[in-house]
Amino acid sequence: MTIRHLQIFKTVCECKSITSAAERLNITQPSVSIAVKELEAFYHTKLFDRINRKIYLTEEGNVLLQYTDTLLEQYDESISVLRNGTFFTKCRLGVNVSVAETFLSHIVVAINTEIPHITLKICIHNNEQIDQLLTDNQIDFAIYDKIADKETKMALPLFQDSIVACCSADQYHEECISLEQLSKMPLLLREKGSGMRNRIDSEFSKNGYPQNIVVESTSTLGLIELAEVGLGYALVPRSMAKKLYSNYKVKMLPISGGVWEKNYHLSYNRNKFLNPTLETVIKVLGEIKQRKDFL
């Protein structure tokens, strides 16, 4: 088995086709097929299922793909460090929307201060999309509040937030609102698939209360703006509401009944090779959560 075998295997996985992989690599289709068969012979397992002229990764193929991504990344890094005399200073970071709207600017400043020459690439999506990018090794780290698969991913605690209800300042006159009361109010919520929405749906369902949803949005800011004009009650991160409190005439209400804390963590694949740059990023994020001005 050679590096070339793994490069061909990864291209086939990306193209989901032997023919398309051959075209991308500018080699013959039989050469690609032979490389795949040699890999299967080497590992004594089947890497692809061939169904209706299409190919699908087997469970064993998915495992090999994770190792392949790491091995090829290390191979590319060895060329960068040894042949070209440069050091690998790239970090691909995925965060969910809540983190992007609250903590991300602090995180970026801290990383750039500690590693001035780093090339930082950031993806912002909801929890499900970020988790898939991490699984596919398209990002190095994820910062989100999704419970990580502990068998395949490391999860280091970073910081805690909570969910509060925001409404127009003249719409509600108490200092707290119950989950039962919210079930009777028009709700402004994040979209399905987001960590925020998953938690909210879980609390309402667990306590047996209905939801009167009038707006769903990918923008927390948009929800707060709609709450300001009296359209309903926006359920948003406390850190986000606190950040915008002075700019919008909204009332920020703690919610009684249910569990509304959100625990964010740094996650990465267990078989991920951590070069010095990535290790430093972990160190910086571990230190930043100790800062009192962070939250």
C-alpha positions in Angstrom: 0.0 0.0 0.0 1.3 3.5 -0.9 0.2 7.1 -0.3 -1.0 7.0 -3.9 -3.5 4.3 -3.0 -5.0 6.5 -0.3 -5.1 9.5 -2.5 -7.1 7.5 -5.1 -9.3 6.1 -2.4 -10.1 9.6 -1.0 -10.9 10.9 -4.5 -13.3 8.0 -5.2 -15.0 8.8 -1.9 -15.3 12.5 -2.8 -16.5 11.8 -6.4 -18.7 8.8 -5.4 -17.7 7.3 -8.7 -14.8 5.4 -10.2 -15.2 7.1 -13.5 -15.3 10.6 -12.1 -12.3 9.9 -9.8 -10.3 8.7 -12.8 -11.2 11.9 -14.7 -10.2 14.1 -11.8 -6.9 12.3 -11.3 -6.3 12.2 -15.0 -5.7 8.4 -15.0 -7.5 5.5 -16.5 -10.6 4.0 -14.9 -9.0 0.5 -14.6 -6.1 2.1 -12.7 -8.6 3.4 -10.1 -10.4 0.1 -9.9 -7.1 -1.8 -9.4 -6.0 0.6 -6.6 -9.3 0.1 -4.8 -9.1 -3.7 -5.2 -5.5 -3.6 -3.9 -6.6 -1.6 -0.8 -9.4 -4.1 -0.2 -7.0 -7.0 -0.5 -4.5 -5.3 1.8 -7.1 -4.6 4.6 -9.0 -7.9 4.0 -12.3 -6.1 3.8 -14.8 -4.5 1.4 -14.6 -0.7 1.2 -17.5 -0.1 -1.2 -20.9 -1.6 -1.9 -21.8 -1.5 -5.6 -25.6 -1.1 -6.0 -27.4 -0.1 -9.2 -24.3 1.1 -10.8 -23.5 3.4 -7.9 -20.9 2.9 -5.1 -21.4 3.5 -1.4 -18.9 3.4 1.4 -19.2 0.4 3.7 -18.8 0.9 7.4 -15.2 -0.3 7.1 -14.7 2.2 4.2 -15.9 5.0 6.5 -13.3 4.1 9.1 -10.5 4.0 6.5 -11.6 7.4 5.2 -11.1 9.0 8.6 -7.6 7.5 8.9 -6.9 8.5 5.3 -7.8 12.2 5.9 -5.4 12.3 8.9 -2.6 10.4 7.1 -2.8 12.6 4.0 -2.9 15.7 6.0 0.2 14.6 7.9 1.9 13.7 4.6 1.1 17.2 3.2 2.4 18.8 6.4 5.7 16.8 6.1 6.2 18.2 2.7 5.5 21.7 3.9 7.8 21.4 6.9 10.7 19.3 5.5 10.8 20.0 1.8 9.7 23.6 1.7 11.1 24.7 5.0 7.9 26.2 6.2 5.7 25.5 9.2 2.1 24.4 9.1 0.0 27.2 10.7 -3.5 26.5 9.5 -6.5 25.9 11.7 -10.0 25.2 10.4 -12.6 26.1 13.1 -16.3 25.4 13.0 -18.7 27.1 15.3 -22.5 27.2 15.6 -24.5 30.4 15.1 -24.8 31.1 18.8 -21.0 31.0 19.3 -20.5 33.2 16.2 -22.9 35.8 17.5 -21.4 36.0 21.0 -18.0 34.6 21.7 -16.3 34.2 18.3 -14.7 37.7 18.1 -13.0 37.1 21.5 -11.8 33.7 20.4 -10.3 35.0 17.1 -8.5 37.8 18.9 -7.1 35.5 21.5 -5.8 33.0 18.8 -4.3 35.6 16.6 -2.6 37.2 19.5 -1.0 34.0 20.6 -0.2 32.7 17.0 0.3 35.9 14.9 1.0 34.0 11.6 -1.9 31.5 11.8 -4.2 31.0 8.8 -7.6 30.8 10.5 -10.5 29.5 8.5 -13.9 29.6 10.1 -17.2 27.9 9.2 -20.5 29.0 10.8 -23.4 26.6 10.6 -25.9 24.9 13.0 -24.9 22.1 15.2 -25.8 19.2 12.9 -23.8 20.7 10.0 -20.8 21.5 12.1 -20.8 18.0 13.6 -20.8 16.5 10.1 -18.0 18.7 8.9 -16.0 17.5 11.9 -16.8 13.9 11.3 -15.7 14.3 7.6 -12.4 16.0 8.8 -13.3 19.2 6.9 -12.6 21.2 10.0 -10.0 20.6 12.8 -12.1 21.8 15.7 -15.8 22.5 16.5 -17.1 24.8 19.2 -20.8 24.0 19.9 -23.2 22.7 22.5 -24.0 19.4 20.8 -23.2 16.3 22.9 -20.2 14.7 21.2 -19.9 11.0 20.3 -17.3 10.1 23.0 -16.1 7.0 21.1 -14.9 9.1 18.1 -14.5 12.6 19.4 -12.8 14.4 22.3 -14.8 17.1 24.0 -13.2 19.7 26.3 -15.5 22.0 28.3 -15.2 25.7 27.5 -17.9 27.9 28.9 -21.6 27.9 30.0 -24.5 30.1 28.8 -28.2 29.9 29.4 -31.4 30.5 27.4 -33.6 33.5 28.3 -36.9 34.9 26.9 -36.8 38.4 25.4 -39.9 40.5 24.8 -40.9 44.1 24.3 -40.3 46.2 27.4 -44.0 47.0 27.8 -45.3 43.6 27.0 -44.6 41.8 30.3 -44.1 43.3 33.7 -42.8 40.4 35.9 -39.1 39.7 36.4 -39.3 36.0 35.4 -41.5 33.9 33.2 -42.4 30.2 33.6 -42.3 27.5 30.9 -46.1 27.1 31.3 -46.6 30.9 30.6 -44.3 30.7 27.6 -46.4 27.8 26.2 -49.3 30.2 25.8 -47.2 33.0 24.2 -46.2 33.5 20.5 -42.7 32.2 20.3 -39.8 33.4 18.1 -37.3 30.5 17.7 -34.1 29.5 15.9 -34.5 27.0 13.0 -34.8 23.2 13.4 -31.4 21.5 13.7 -29.7 24.3 15.7 -28.5 23.5 19.2 -30.7 26.2 20.6 -33.8 24.8 19.0 -33.1 21.3 20.0 -32.8 22.3 23.7 -36.0 24.4 23.6 -38.0 21.6 21.8 -36.7 19.1 24.4 -37.8 21.2 27.4 -41.3 21.9 26.1 -41.7 18.2 25.1 -40.3 16.9 28.4 -42.7 19.0 30.4 -45.7 18.3 28.2 -46.3 21.9 27.0 -47.2 22.9 23.4 -45.4 25.5 21.4 -47.0 28.4 19.6 -44.3 29.2 17.1 -44.8 32.3 14.9 -41.3 32.8 13.6 -38.4 30.5 12.9 -35.1 32.1 11.9 -31.3 31.4 11.5 -30.7 34.9 12.9 -30.8 35.4 16.7 -30.5 39.2 16.1 -33.6 39.0 13.8 -35.6 37.3 16.6 -34.6 40.0 19.1 -35.6 42.8 16.7 -39.0 41.1 16.2 -39.4 40.7 20.0 -38.7 44.4 20.4 -41.7 45.4 18.3 -44.0 43.1 20.3 -44.4 40.2 17.8 -43.6 37.6 20.5 -41.1 36.1 22.9 -37.6 35.3 21.5 -35.8 32.4 23.2 -32.1 33.3 22.8 -28.7 32.9 24.6 -28.4 35.1 27.6 -24.9 36.2 26.4 -26.5 37.4 23.1 -29.4 39.2 24.8 -26.9 40.8 27.3 -24.7 42.0 24.4 -27.6 43.7 22.7 -29.5 44.9 25.8 -28.4 48.5 25.5 -29.3 48.7 21.8 -32.8 47.3 21.9 -35.8 48.0 24.1 -36.4 44.4 25.2 -36.9 42.8 28.6 -34.6 39.9 29.4 -36.5 37.2 31.4 -35.0 34.2 33.2 -37.2 31.1 32.6 -38.4 29.0 35.5 -39.2 25.3 35.0 -37.0 23.2 32.8 -33.2 23.2 32.4 -31.9 26.1 30.4 -28.2 26.0 30.8 -26.1 25.5 27.6 -22.6 23.9 27.9 -20.2 24.7 25.1 -17.2 22.6 24.4 -14.3 22.2 22.0 -14.5 19.0 20.1 -12.1 17.2 17.7 -11.7 13.7 16.3 -9.9 11.3 18.6 -7.6 10.1 15.8 -6.7 13.6 14.8 -3.0 14.4 14.6 -2.4 17.6 16.6 0.5 19.6 15.2 2.1 22.3 17.4 -0.3 25.0 16.0 -3.4 23.0 16.8 -2.1 22.2 20.3 -1.5 25.9 20.9 -5.1 26.6 19.8 -6.4 24.1 22.4 -4.2 25.8 25.0 -5.5 29.3 24.1 -9.1 28.2 24.2 -8.5 26.5 27.6 -7.1 29.8 29.0 -9.7 32.1 27.5 -12.6 30.6 29.4 -10.9 31.7 32.6 -11.1 35.4 31.7 -13.8 37.2 33.7 -14.5 39.7 30.9 -15.1 36.9 28.4 -18.7 36.1 29.4 
